[in-house]
Amino acid sequence: MKTFALTLSIILSGLLLAQSQTILDLKVQGNKKIKSSFVVKISRAKAGTVLDSTILEEDIKRLKRLPAVAHAYYQVFKSHDEKYNVFYNIEENFTIIPSVNFYTTNDDEFAYRIGLYEFNLLGRNMIFGGFYQKDIYNSYGINFRAPYLFSRQFGLAINHQDLTTQEPVFFDNTTADYKYRNKAFEILGLYEINFNNRIEIGVNYFTEDYEYKFGATNPNVPLNLNVKKLLYKAIYEFNNLDYDYQYVEGFKSILNLQYVTSRSEDLPEFVIGWNDFNYYKKVLNKGNWATRLRIGFATNSDTPFAPFSVDNNINIRGVGNTIDRGTGAIVLNTEYRYTLYEKNWFALQGNAFLDAGSWRNPGGDLGDFGQADNIRVYPGVGLRFIHKRIFNAIFRIDYGYGVTKGDTQGLVFGIGQYF
């Protein structure tokens, strides 16, 4: 009896397997620059595998995350028996993109950064480009990133930058300005665990150079520093975002951990880590609510060269250019985006936002986050001019107005959404 039952089970399993729907061929349509072989390489659906709508949906979401893809969808057509042809239809982005950012320095001088990047090098989603920056001093950077260089899971990133800026240093309730130079070489290994999870691990060798320019002095604060450092970096990302042109929906979390060695007591070794939690929700047909919460901490050294900064272009729109520093940060950015006008390739979005944050003073304690002097709250409004067929072609302008300490206000311009 047991033998009969086992035999019957094997026969039924074989019949079910024979009747399962399978993919006869996977075809890619609509692509001009993106290589079809690349799309097949990173897709989970393959010829000969079982037809599974959840896998097809996952592949389409992965494609829509690529810089080269404006939109994507799939179609399924029956061929014969239980064999099906699957078509991945792609609307491509233009991916050779100039970047332009301009702002004012602490001395109200005009500063800018211009660059040029190819986001789909060789039709394989490799990013290569660089930038030139004029912020009182000259700077540049070169970047290469290929997340699928070796396989659907393994990639590589290489970066070099030589940044020179004039940076404020805060101590004894006073400020000094330094010429700051950071020259760095970085290499990262990229690994995609699965559709939602990926990691990056690498090392960054850099030199920090501080040269006193003007302002307050203190015998315990050096006028000149030149220190070689080694930074070990690990990044973990959970990404469940879904894109529909300018609309985004879902949750993303990025954890960044770094350990920095040093040969100077003035710039000692330290550990730093922060996590960005991003949540996006589409509201009715034209609205998009976006929120980012950043929580970060570093070794709590009593140093004027603390790693977290309060800055217009990073966390609080309208606050100014690097107006304070700390060894811990809690920042909330939330905004409601609404499409005011949309036709063919163009969309105009308006947004109302609230940026708020607080910092732990160098050598301070967690109570610093509740001190009025450390809290900034900046509501504001902005506009987004969006080209729907060019990757990240979003010209951004925001106006933030402070309602807490300082009552500063100002315009912030940039390319791409603020977060």
Secondary structure, DSSP 8 states (H G I E B T S, - for coil): -HHHHHHHHHHHHHHHHHHS-EEEEEEEES-SSS-HHHHHHH-S--TTSB--HHHHHHHHHHHHHSTTEEEEEEEEEEEETTEEEEEEEEEE-B-EEEEEEEEE-TTS-EEEEEEEEEEEETTTTEEEEEEEEESSSEEEEEEEEETTSSSSSEEEEEEEEEEEEEEEEEETTEEEEEEEEEEEEEEEEEEE-SSSEEEEEEEEEEEEEEEEEEE--BTTB-SEEEEEEEEEEEEEEEE--EEETTEEEEEEEEEEEEEEEES-SSS--EEEEEEEEEEEEEETTTEEEEEEEEEEEE-----TT-SEEE-TTTT-TTS-SS-EEESEEEEEEEEEEEEEEEETTEEEEEEEEEEEEEEE-TT--GGGGG-GGG-EEEEEEEEEEEETTBTT-EEEEEEEE--STT--EEEEEEES---
